[in-house]
Amino acid sequence: AIGVLAMGWGDGLAAVVGGRRPRRTIGLTGSRKTLAGSVTMFAVTAALTAILATVYEPGAPLLRTLLAAPLATAAVATVVELFTPWGLDNLTVPLATAAFYRLALLPV
């Protein structure tokens, strides 16, 4: 769910916000992303991760659920989105975000 929502909401809102504020662009790997869009991607992904972690991991420590996991997951999603060329971020963002959360943050 985190991967799909990061792509659907995070990247979707990043495109809307970035399209309205296209002044500062970040040109990595041939794609043009806006600073406002990247900040939006980070913020939305962090908020969604906090909500999902709170709902689906009710016994987890609050510091991890509301701060560490959301910030780390949002950072991964945003960096992957910035560095993925040719519009392939629709594939790489959900896969990388979900894999990171599952492998790095969920207890075994």
Order of alpha helices (4+ residues) and beta strands (2+ residues): alpha-alpha-beta-beta-alpha-alpha-alpha
